[in-house]
Amino acid sequence: MSAPAAAAPAPSPAAVPAPGARRVVVGLSGGVDSAVSAWLLKEQGWDVVGLFMKNWEDDDDSEYCSTRQDWLDAASVADVIGIDIEAVNFAAEYRERVFADFLREYSAGRTPNPDVLCNAEIKFKAFLDHAMRMGASCIATGHYARVRRLADAGAEGGLRHELLRGLDVSKDQSYFLHRLTQAQLSRAMFPVGELPKTEVRAIAARIGLPVAAKKDSTGICFIGERPFRDFLNRYLPTAPGPILTDDGRRVGEHVGLAFYTLGQRKGIGVGGQKAGSGEAWYVARKDMAANTLYVVQGHDHPWLQADRLHADDAHWIAGAPPPADATLGAKTRYRQTDAPCRLRTDPREPGAFELAFDAPQWAVTPGQSAVLYHGEVCLGGGMIA
């Protein structure tokens, strides 16, 4: 069935790379955002090929994994749009480049964000390389972000690429893309980054896409809807230890520091403890050497507030950090409002930076990403240490 004729929103010229061979490979995930991305590009005259990535194989036939249904949905979308689709298995690359790092970070007591690494290592590396072998000039995904291409005589090819927030602020995904390079952005398109989510769903419904009303996926892709602790317990050993309060009083026993994250309120195991203010308990600190978990009462406890942070493994999209006197905002977790801050870098430590915030930030968590912005431009970031 072919899609009915309809006017497609034209992206700004700066959002689209030079077509060249005009073949674009679109990562079709089985969701509405990538489906509409593929349709928009076909309407603009691109030779569109869909590619479904299988990144996880363990128990992919269980109630928690939607891989099979996602593949059926992606194939149905390709049929409606009238494009070819190929399925490719990146499970080995994902396990080596993303999941192994995920386990290492949790074992060290940190809380990683595997979606950040998945974008840098799988969707914009393994997938991009595969698309180039298919004769594509670029790739596209359903991310809510934008790319701006600026003339720059000093840049490779005479162009410098900026990563911008998606226009729908409530859906912006630039946070997860902050580790992309100039080379990766030069080959990337984000067609729905120019649209609000409501319009994306309206387009999908108008052209008869079977995923028009499909629920958005949430959480870590390989965990799905399963209980997180149950999943992690399959891969990491438990090492019980004491749970102490900020004044050193023992209030319980934890199952292993890897199974808790800073700011966590539910599932700590001390809910029946009546003490102090009577407010809710929160995970506030981990002492890895002593295998001790510290909890505090109250959302605004001082141990949950931080006015500065140190980050390692820094990556700057432009290739260099922004000037120290720039007016910047930072997110220390996804969906957080930008927090005004000051950046400090040291040329003797090029892979690190420090942020000093105008106001204390809540539950700044080691292993998460600190991502910096200058207005609508995502500058890059690093891993909170």
N, C-alpha and C positions, 0 to 999 in steps of 0.2 A: 504494500500500500504506500503510495507516495504522499508526501506532505502537501497539504493545500497551500496555494500561493498566499504569502503574507509578507508585509514589509518588515524587514529585519532592521533593528537599530544599527546605524552605521557607527563603528568605533572611530575614535579620533585617529587621524593619520599617524600620530606619534605612538599609538598603541599597537600598530601592526608592523612587523619587520618586512623588508622587501620580499615580495612573494617568491622571486627566483623561479624554481620549478613549480611553485604553487601547490605542492603537496604538503599537507599538514596531518600529522598523526595525533589523534585526540585520545587521551586516556579516558575510556568509558568505564566508569566504576559500577554502573547499574543504578546510579542516582540521577536526580533531576538536573543538577547543575552541569554535569559533564554532558548530559544528553542535549540540553539546550545549547551548550557551547558548540557541539558538533553541528547542530542544525544552523546556528548563526553563521558559522564559517562556510558551510555549504551554500547558504544563501548569498554570501559575499563572493562566491566564485572559486573557492578553494577546492582542490582535489582532496577530499577528506577520507581518511581511513581510520577506523576505530581500533583501539587496542585495549584489551582487558588484561589487567595484571593480576596474577595469582601470587600473592606474597607470603602465604601461610598455608602449611599442609597438615600440621598436627591437628587431629580431631576436626578437620574441616567439614565433616558430615554430622557434627553434633548439633544439638539444639541451639548452641550459642554462636555458631559460625554461619554466616549468611552467604558464603562464597558461591555455592551452587545457585541460589536464588538470584544473587547479584549478576552472575554470568547469564542466566536466562533473561533477566531484565535488560542487560546491556545488548544482548543479541536481538531482543525484540525492538529496542530503540533503533539499532542499526537498520533493521528491516523497515521500520516506519520511515526513517529518514532517507533510506535508499543508499546506504554506504556499505562497504565491506568491513568486516571486523575480524580480528585475529586475537586469539588468547595466547599469552606468553607466561611462562612460569619463572618467576624471580625468587622463588622460595629459598633457594640456596644462598643467593646474594643477600636476601633479607636477613636470614639467620646469621650470616657471617658479619654483615656490616651494621645491622641495627639491633637484632635481638641479643646477640652476644654482649654488646655494649650495654643494653638495657639491664641484663642480669649483673654485669660487673658493677654498674652504678648502684643498683639496689643492694648488692652484697656489701658495698662500701658505706651504706647508710644514707645514700643520696636518693633523690626522687627525680629520675630523668623524664624527659618528654620525647618518646620515640618518634612521634610524628615529625618533629623537627629534623631528626637524622634521616628518617625515611624520605623526606622531600629532597634532601641534599644528596643522598646516596642511591636511592632507588628511582624515584619519579623523575629526577632531573639529572641522573647519571646513567644507570642501567637502562631505563626506559628511553632516555634521550639517545644513547648510543644505538639502541635497537632501532629506533625510528630513523636515524640517519642511514643505517644499513638498508632500510626500506625505501630509501630515496627521498625522504622528507627534507624540506628546508627548515622546518620548525615543528614544535610540538605545542599542544594546547591541553589545558586541564580546566576543571570546573572551580578552581580556587577564586575566592572573592579578593582579588588584588589586581593591580595594574602595573604596566611597565611603561615608563616614559623614556624615549630615546632622544638624546640631545647631541647636537653637533659638538665635537671636541677633537681638535686636530691632534691632541696628544694621546688620544685613546686608540686602541686597536680598531681598524676599520673606520676611523674618524667619528665614531659614535660612543657616547657614554650612556649607560643604562641605569635608570633609577627604578627602584621598586616602590610603588605607591600603595597606600591603603585602598581597599575596595570602596566604592562610593557608598555602599550600604554599610554604614559604620557598625551596625549590630551583627553583621556577618563577616566583617573584615578578617582575612586570614594571613595577612602579611607577617604576623608574628611567627607563623610556622615556616615561612619562606625566607627568613632573615639570613640564612647561611648560603643562599645562592650566590654564584659568582657572576662576573660580567659575561663570561662565555655562556653560562647557562641562561641568563636573562636574555641574551642576544637571540636565543632560539625559542623563547617562551612567549606564549600568548595566553591571556586569561579573559576570554570573551565576556563572561558574566560579571567581571569586575566593574564594568561600567553600569550595571543594572541593580535595582533593588531586588531582593529575593521574591517579593510579591509579584513583580513583573516576570521573573523567571518562571514561576509556577503558572502564571497566566499564559505565557507563550506556550509552555508545555501542554496545557489544557487545550488551547486553541488549535494546535496542530495535531492533537490526538496522540501524544506520547503516553505510553502505558505507565510511566513513572511519575506522572504529573502530580499525584498526591502522595507519593511514597515518602515515608518518614525519613528525615535526615539521620544519617548514622552519627553516633556519638561515642566518645571514649576511645580507648586504644584499640586499633583495628584487630589485633590478634586475640584480644580478650573478649570482645563483644559484650554481651549482657551478663556474663557469668560473674559470680562473686570474685572480686579481685584477689582476696587473700587465698581463696581456694586455688586459683590459677598459679599464683606465685609459689605456693607451697609445693607444687609439683616440680619446681626447678631449684628452689633454694632450701637449705636445711633450716630447721627451727633451732634457735639457741635462746631458750628462756632466760630471763634475768629480772632484776627488780624494777619496779616503777616507783619513783620517788617524787615528792613534791619539791617546790622551790626552797623549802626550809629543811629538806633532808628526811622527811617522814615517809616511811614505806607505806604505800597504799595498794599495792598489788604486784602482779608478775606479768611481764610481757611475754609474747611467744617468740620474739626475735625482732631486733631493731629494723630489719629490712621491711617488716610488714607495717610500718607506721611512717607517717609523714608529718612535718611541722604544720601546725594549725588544724590537724585532724581532731574532730570532736566525737564522732561516732565510732563504736567498735573498739574503744580503748580498754574496756573491762574494769573501769573504776566508777561506773555510774551510780553504784549503790553507796559510795563513800559520801558521808555528810560531814563537811568541814568548812571552816572559814566562812566565806561569803555565801556559800550555798549555790553559787553560780556554776555553769557548766564547766567540765574539765576539757582542757586542750593539750595536745602534744606540743611541748615547747622546746625541748632539746634532746639530743642523743649523745651519750658518751660512749663512743665505740670501744675505747680501751677498757672501760669498766663494764661494758655491756649493760648500761643503765639508761632507762627511759625516764625523762623528767616531764611531769605534767603540772599545769597551773590552772587556776580557776579564773574565769572571766575572759571575755573576748579581748579586752583592752589591757590585759596584764603586760607590764613592761617587758617581760621576756619574749613577748610576741611582737614587739615593735623594734624596728631597725631604721636608723637614719642614714646608714651607709652600707655598701656592700662591695665585695671584691669578686671579680669574675675572671675566669681563665678561658683558654681556648677561644680567644676573641676572633671574630670574623667581621670585616668591614666590606660592604658591597662595593664601595668605590675603590677599594684597595688600600685605603689609609684611613685612620680614625679622623673624626671631625675635629675642628679646632676646639681647644679647651674652653674658649669664651663663648661658644655657640649656645643658644637657648635650646635646650633639649628636653624631651620627655622620655620616660622609660616605663616599660611594662615588666614586672617581675613574674607575671603569670598571665595567661590568655584571658581576655575579656576584662582585664583591669583597665581603668581609666589611666591615661598617661599621667605619670607623676613627674612634676618639674624636678630637674636634677642638674648637677654639675659633674662633668666628666673629667677624670684625671688619668692620663696615661704616662708611662715612663718608657723612654726609648730603650732603656736597658732591659725592659720586660715587654717586648712587643706583643706577646700573646695574652696580655692581661690588661685590665683597667679597673678603676674604682669609680663608684658613683656616690655622691653625697646628695641626699634628698632634702628638699625644702621642708617636707613634713614626714614624720616617721611612717614607714611602710609596714603592713601587717604580714606576719608569717613569711618572711623572705626565706625561700627554701633552697638549700644546696642541691644542685643537680638540675634545677629548672633554668630556663633561659631568661636573661635580662636583655631586653631588646630596646634599642634606642630609636627615637624618631625626631625629625626636625620638620614640624608641620605635618604634611601628608606623606613625607618621604621616610621610608624605613631605611635606616643607616647600617644596620647590622646589630651584632650583640655578642654575648658570650655566656658561658655556663657559670652560674652562681656558685662560688666556692665557700 
